[in-house]
Amino acid sequence: MGRNLVNEDADHTRSPLSQARFESELGPLRAELHAHCYRMLGSVYDADDALQNGLLRAWRAYRHFDGRSSIRTWLYTIVTRTCIDEATARGRRALPIDLGPASPVSIVDAAPHSETAWLTPYPDPAEHSERASDVELAFVAVLQQLSGNERAAFLLADILGFSAPDIAEILSTSPASVHSALGRARRALARGDRPMPPTRPDQLRLARRFARALASSDLPAFLALLAPDVTWQMPPLAAWYAGADAVAAFAHAVPMTLCPSWRTQVLTANGQPAVAFYLGEADGASHKAWSLTVISVERGRITEIASFLDPTLFARFGLPDHIV
């Protein structure tokens, strides 16, 4: 995310002064542009690629930038169009809950569903302050159900505050088409204005209790943390579970019974409490990165659990790949 894109373009002929000016103007916007790419594409990996490709396009076109719009609008134009192109090429990201009904029984030997492009969690970067609700996992998942233009119009208008004429220019369309896309997106999302506060200390304490209950196989303590309508999904596994009894039954059948030893680390992701789980063969053995779990909390109970069984995510969150 922070690589020097200018130096990666072997064909550029701009001066060092032009390069320095471009990097200076880009610097304050890089993090928010990356978050925009994540909301558009639903994957931290795709966001990395889209930002890289979009900013390389911007650098190559920088000598033609004449200042008729702000540098921010110009960069969002290029990066948004890059995201739409990549979304069209790669398809939509999904979560297990998007694919079918909840499993009525615990599945202990499920195989990964490799045909699906899965949504990923998003690190909470220190260098910028997104509203927590704007990168909330459930919100980003719903965005993926919109068309590329609807997604872009909604994000540019309702999240980033661009005007309809500016959005029309960014998307190479008319203001009437922008208003139409916005109407469809807003009806589909039906989100309302519900800004989610930053993760609170009490939510992090709840995440620690959640991690401790799973790691110690304390089923009553685990069940006490769950809302009655809680869900648990684990991409890349397609099966998911709904309701406190089903979620607790799966917890008992698999992580509490079949997994010898856990280590955990509490953090935040998508503006929500999260837990990194490390799995080991025994208590004193090395524990390898296993899953990064994002939880949603309402009224002191866990309402959603999303465990991403992808150890490669740990490096993206600044976490080690194993601990003792």
C-alpha positions in Angstrom: 0.0 0.0 0.0 2.9 2.4 0.7 5.2 1.5 -2.2 6.7 4.3 -4.4 4.6 3.9 -7.5 6.6 6.4 -9.5 9.8 4.4 -9.3 8.0 1.3 -10.6 7.2 2.9 -13.9 10.2 2.4 -16.0 8.8 4.4 -18.9 8.1 7.7 -17.1 9.9 10.8 -18.4 8.8 13.3 -15.8 11.4 15.3 -13.8 12.3 14.6 -10.2 10.6 17.8 -9.3 7.4 16.6 -10.9 7.8 13.3 -9.1 8.2 15.0 -5.8 5.2 17.2 -6.3 3.0 14.2 -7.3 4.1 12.2 -4.2 3.5 15.2 -2.0 0.0 15.7 -3.3 -0.8 12.0 -3.2 0.6 11.4 0.4 -2.4 12.8 2.5 -4.9 11.0 0.2 -3.3 7.5 -0.1 -5.0 5.9 3.0 -8.5 7.2 2.1 -8.1 6.1 -1.5 -7.1 2.6 -0.3 -10.2 2.5 2.0 -12.3 3.5 -1.0 -10.8 0.7 -3.1 -11.6 -1.8 -0.3 -15.3 -0.6 -0.1 -15.5 -0.9 -3.9 -13.9 -4.3 -4.1 -14.5 -6.1 -0.7 -10.9 -7.4 -0.5 -7.8 -5.9 1.1 -5.8 -7.7 -1.6 -7.9 -6.3 -4.5 -7.7 -2.9 -2.9 -3.9 -3.1 -2.9 -3.9 -4.0 -6.6 -6.5 -1.4 -7.6 -4.7 1.4 -5.8 -1.4 0.4 -7.2 -2.8 0.3 -10.8 -4.9 3.4 -10.4 -2.0 5.5 -9.0 0.3 4.2 -11.7 -2.3 5.4 -14.3 -2.5 8.8 -12.5 1.3 9.2 -12.5 1.5 8.5 -16.2 -1.2 11.1 -16.8 0.0 13.6 -14.3 1.7 15.9 -16.8 -1.8 16.4 -18.4 -3.4 17.4 -15.1 -4.4 21.0 -15.6 -6.0 21.8 -12.2 -9.6 22.3 -13.5 -10.6 20.0 -10.7 -8.9 19.4 -7.4 -6.2 16.8 -7.2 -8.5 14.8 -4.9 -11.3 14.7 -7.4 -8.9 13.8 -10.2 -7.3 10.9 -8.2 -10.7 9.6 -7.2 -11.8 9.7 -10.8 -8.9 7.5 -11.9 -9.0 5.1 -8.9 -12.8 4.7 -9.0 -12.7 3.8 -12.7 -9.8 1.4 -12.0 -12.0 -0.3 -9.3 -15.0 -0.6 -11.6 -12.7 -2.2 -14.3 -11.3 -4.6 -11.7 -14.7 -5.5 -10.2 -16.0 -6.3 -13.7 -12.9 -8.5 -14.4 -12.8 -10.3 -11.0 -16.5 -10.5 -10.0 -18.1 -9.8 -6.7 -16.7 -10.8 -3.3 -19.1 -12.7 -1.1 -19.6 -14.2 2.4 -21.0 -17.7 3.1 -24.3 -16.1 4.2 -24.7 -14.9 0.6 -24.6 -18.4 -0.9 -27.4 -20.3 0.8 -29.2 -21.1 4.0 -27.6 -21.8 7.3 -26.5 -25.4 8.0 -28.8 -27.2 10.4 -26.0 -29.4 11.7 -22.3 -28.9 12.6 -20.0 -29.9 9.8 -16.6 -31.1 11.1 -14.8 -31.9 7.9 -15.9 -29.2 5.4 -13.7 -28.5 2.5 -12.8 -25.0 1.3 -15.1 -23.6 -1.4 -12.4 -22.4 -3.7 -14.7 -21.3 -6.5 -15.9 -18.3 -4.6 -14.1 -15.0 -4.4 -14.4 -14.3 -0.6 -14.7 -11.0 1.1 -11.8 -10.2 3.4 -11.5 -8.1 6.6 -9.8 -4.7 6.6 -7.1 -3.5 9.0 -7.8 -0.4 11.0 -5.0 2.0 9.8 -3.6 4.4 12.3 -2.8 7.0 9.7 -6.4 8.0 8.8 -9.8 8.0 10.6 -12.6 6.4 8.6 -16.0 6.4 10.3 -16.2 2.9 11.8 -19.5 2.2 10.0 -18.0 3.0 6.6 -15.7 -0.1 6.7 -18.0 -2.3 8.8 -17.9 -5.8 7.5 -21.6 -6.2 7.0 -21.8 -2.8 5.2 -19.0 -3.7 2.8 -20.6 -7.1 2.1 -24.0 -5.5 1.2 -22.2 -3.0 -1.1 -20.9 -6.0 -3.2 -24.5 -6.8 -4.2 -24.7 -3.5 -6.1 -23.5 -2.9 -9.7 -20.1 -1.2 -10.1 -21.7 2.2 -11.0 -24.3 2.0 -8.2 -21.6 1.1 -5.7 -19.4 4.0 -6.9 -22.2 6.5 -7.0 -23.3 5.7 -3.4 -19.8 5.7 -2.0 -18.8 9.0 -3.7 -22.0 10.7 -2.7 -23.0 9.4 0.7 -19.5 8.4 2.1 -17.1 10.9 0.5 -19.4 13.9 -0.1 -19.0 14.4 -3.8 -21.7 16.3 -5.7 -23.8 14.8 -8.4 -22.1 16.8 -11.1 -18.7 15.7 -9.8 -19.8 12.1 -9.7 -21.1 12.4 -13.2 -17.7 13.5 -14.4 -15.9 10.8 -12.4 -18.2 8.1 -13.9 -18.4 9.7 -17.4 -22.2 9.8 -17.2 -25.0 12.4 -16.7 -26.2 13.8 -13.4 -29.6 12.2 -14.1 -27.9 8.8 -14.4 -26.1 9.5 -11.1 -29.3 10.3 -9.3 -30.9 7.1 -10.7 -28.0 5.0 -9.6 -28.0 6.6 -6.2 -31.7 5.9 -5.8 -31.3 2.2 -6.6 -28.3 1.9 -4.3 -30.0 3.7 -1.3 -33.1 1.5 -1.7 -31.0 -1.6 -1.8 -28.9 -0.6 1.2 -31.7 1.0 3.3 -28.9 1.8 5.7 -30.0 5.1 7.1 -27.7 7.3 9.1 -26.4 5.0 11.8 -22.8 6.0 12.4 -21.1 3.3 14.4 -18.8 4.5 17.2 -15.2 3.4 17.3 -14.6 0.1 19.1 -15.1 0.6 22.8 -13.0 -0.8 25.7 -16.1 -2.9 26.8 -16.3 -4.5 23.3 -12.6 -5.4 23.4 -13.2 -6.9 26.8 -16.0 -9.0 25.4 -13.7 -10.1 22.5 -11.2 -11.3 25.1 -13.9 -13.2 26.9 -14.9 -14.7 23.6 -11.3 -15.7 22.8 -10.8 -17.1 26.3 -14.0 -19.2 26.3 -13.1 -20.8 22.9 -9.5 -21.4 23.9 -10.4 -23.0 27.2 -13.3 -25.0 25.8 -15.7 -23.3 28.3 -19.0 -23.8 26.5 -21.3 -22.2 29.1 -19.1 -19.0 29.1 -19.1 -19.0 25.3 -22.9 -19.4 25.1 -23.4 -16.6 27.6 -21.8 -14.1 25.2 -24.1 -14.8 22.3 -27.2 -13.0 21.1 -30.1 -15.4 20.4 -29.9 -14.7 16.6 -26.1 -14.8 16.3 -24.5 -16.0 13.1 -21.1 -17.6 12.5 -19.5 -17.9 9.1 -16.0 -19.0 8.2 -14.8 -18.3 4.6 -13.5 -20.2 2.6 -16.0 -22.7 4.1 -19.4 -22.4 2.6 -21.3 -23.6 5.6 -22.5 -21.1 8.2 -24.6 -21.3 11.4 -27.5 -19.3 12.7 -28.9 -19.0 16.3 -27.1 -19.4 19.6 -27.7 -23.1 19.9 -26.3 -23.9 16.5 -23.3 -21.6 16.9 -22.5 -23.1 20.3 -22.9 -26.7 19.0 -20.4 -26.0 16.2 -18.0 -24.4 18.7 -18.2 -27.5 20.9 -17.9 -29.9 17.9 -14.9 -28.3 16.2 -12.7 -25.6 17.9 -13.3 -26.8 21.4 -13.0 -30.5 20.7 -10.9 -31.2 17.6 -8.3 -28.4 18.0 -5.6 -29.2 20.6 -4.4 -25.8 21.7 -5.1 -22.1 21.0 -3.3 -18.8 21.4 -5.2 -15.6 20.8 -4.6 -11.9 20.3 -7.3 -9.3 20.4 -7.2 -6.4 17.9 -9.6 -4.4 15.7 -10.7 -4.9 12.1 -13.3 -3.1 10.0 -13.8 -0.8 13.0 -14.9 -3.8 15.0 -13.4 -6.0 17.7 -11.5 -8.9 16.3 -9.4 -11.9 17.5 -6.4 -13.5 15.8 -6.4 -17.3 16.6 -3.2 -19.4 16.5 -3.5 -23.2 16.5 -0.9 -25.5 18.1 -0.5 -29.3 18.5 0.0 -28.9 22.3 0.1 -26.2 24.9 3.9 -25.8 24.9 4.3 -26.1 21.1 4.6 -23.4 18.4 1.2 -22.1 17.4 0.6 -21.2 13.7 -1.7 -18.5 12.4 -5.2 -20.0 11.8 -8.0 -17.5 11.6 -8.8 -13.8 11.9 -12.2 -13.4 13.5 -14.3 -10.2 13.3 -17.2 -9.9 15.7 -20.2 -7.6 15.9 -21.6 -6.6 19.2 -25.0 -5.1 20.1 -26.3 -4.5 23.6 -23.4 -6.4 25.2 -23.9 -9.6 23.2 -22.2 -11.0 20.1 -24.5 -10.9 17.0 -22.2 -11.9 14.2 -19.0 -13.9 14.0 -16.9 -14.0 10.8 -13.8 -16.1 11.0 -11.5 -15.8 8.0 -9.5 -19.0 7.7 -6.7 -17.4 5.8 -3.3 -17.3 7.5 -1.9 -14.9 4.8 -4.1 -12.2 6.3 -2.0 -12.0 9.5 0.9 -10.2 7.8 -1.5 -7.7 6.3 -2.6 -6.9 9.9 1.0 -6.7 11.2 0.7 -10.0 13.1 3.3 -12.8 13.3 2.6 -16.0 11.5 3.3 -18.1 14.6 3.7 -17.6 18.3 4.6 -19.9 21.2 
